[in-house]
């Protein structure tokens, strides 16, 4: 049976993000294919800074660019529960990769980061590799189809 995709209106998404600020039971959130973009991520990151239960966040195919990745990176600096972040098939380039790399230097909970099918390029990958010199928790980093070495 095919998965059912339900689009949530932007006001409902924002209400969900508000709820996340104080949620203490939700551990996994799948927002694949919602096209929340950088503006939606800005609202989500406010919740991530205070949420104490979410361990898995799936933001695959959401039109997230460098600004959204930078907002997520700032949230990762404060968040102490997220272990898996899926950012596959978005619009993240070098600037977003740089911000995520900086966050990885201080984040101590993220173990899986999926960046497949973005545009971080060789320089973005290099910044992420540099962050791994100090990050002691990340065990999986997926970079396939990112114009690395091109």
C-alpha positions in Angstrom: 0.0 0.0 0.0 1.5 3.4 -0.9 2.2 5.9 1.8 -0.4 8.6 2.2 0.9 12.1 1.9 -1.1 14.8 3.7 -0.2 18.4 3.3 -0.7 20.5 6.4 -1.6 24.2 6.0 1.1 26.6 7.1 -0.9 27.7 10.1 -1.2 24.1 11.2 2.6 23.6 10.7 3.3 26.7 12.8 1.0 25.4 15.5 2.8 22.1 15.5 6.1 23.9 15.9 4.7 25.8 18.8 3.7 22.6 20.5 7.1 21.1 20.0 8.6 23.8 22.2 7.1 22.1 25.3 6.5 18.6 24.1 8.2 16.0 26.3 6.9 12.8 24.6 7.3 13.2 20.8 10.6 11.6 19.8 10.3 11.4 16.0 8.9 13.9 13.5 8.7 13.2 9.7 8.0 16.3 7.6 9.2 14.9 4.2 7.8 16.7 1.2 6.1 19.5 3.0 8.1 22.3 1.2 8.4 24.3 4.4 11.4 26.2 3.0 13.7 28.4 5.0 10.9 30.4 6.6 9.3 27.2 8.0 12.7 26.0 9.3 13.1 29.4 11.1 9.9 28.6 13.1 10.9 25.0 13.7 14.3 25.9 15.1 12.8 28.0 17.8 11.1 24.8 19.0 14.3 22.7 18.6 16.2 25.1 21.0 13.9 24.2 23.9 12.5 20.7 22.9 13.7 18.0 25.3 12.4 14.8 23.6 12.8 14.9 19.8 15.5 12.5 18.7 14.7 12.1 15.0 13.8 14.9 12.5 13.2 14.2 8.9 13.2 17.2 6.6 13.8 15.5 3.3 12.7 17.4 0.2 11.6 20.7 1.9 13.2 23.4 -0.3 15.6 24.2 2.6 18.5 26.4 1.5 21.5 27.9 3.1 19.5 30.2 5.4 17.5 27.3 6.7 20.6 25.2 7.2 22.2 28.0 9.1 19.1 28.3 11.4 19.2 24.5 12.0 22.9 24.8 12.8 22.2 27.4 15.4 19.5 25.2 17.0 21.9 22.2 17.0 24.3 24.2 19.1 21.7 24.3 21.9 19.7 21.1 21.3 20.8 18.1 23.4 18.4 15.4 22.3 18.4 15.2 18.5 20.4 12.2 17.2 19.2 12.0 13.6 18.7 14.8 11.2 17.7 14.1 7.6 18.2 17.0 5.1 18.3 14.9 1.9 17.2 16.5 -1.3 17.1 20.1 -0.3 18.9 23.2 -1.6 21.8 23.4 0.8 25.1 24.8 -0.5 28.5 25.7 0.8 27.2 28.3 3.3 24.8 25.9 4.8 27.4 23.2 5.0 29.8 25.6 6.7 27.2 26.5 9.4 26.4 22.8 10.0 30.1 22.1 10.3 30.4 24.8 12.9 27.5 23.3 14.9 29.0 19.8 14.7 32.1 21.1 16.5 30.0 21.7 19.7 27.0 19.4 19.3 27.4 16.3 21.4 24.2 14.3 20.5 23.8 14.1 16.7 24.9 10.7 15.4 23.4 10.7 11.9 23.4 13.5 9.4 21.9 12.9 6.0 22.9 15.5 3.4 22.5 13.4 0.2 21.4 15.3 -2.9 22.2 18.9 -2.0 24.9 21.1 -3.4 27.5 21.5 -0.7 30.4 21.0 -3.1 34.0 20.0 -2.3 34.6 23.0 0.0 31.4 22.3 2.0 32.5 18.7 2.3 35.9 19.8 3.5 34.4 21.9 6.2 32.3 19.0 7.4 35.3 16.7 7.4 37.3 19.3 9.5 34.4 19.3 12.1 34.8 15.6 12.5 38.2 16.1 13.9 36.6 17.5 17.1 33.1 15.9 17.0 33.0 12.7 19.0 29.4 11.6 18.4 28.6 11.7 14.7 28.8 8.1 13.4 27.1 8.5 10.0 27.4 11.3 7.5 25.8 10.9 4.1 27.0 13.1 1.3 26.2 11.3 -1.9 25.3 13.5 -4.9 26.7 16.8 -3.6 29.0 17.9 -6.4 32.0 16.8 -4.4 35.1 16.7 -6.5 33.4 18.3 -9.4 
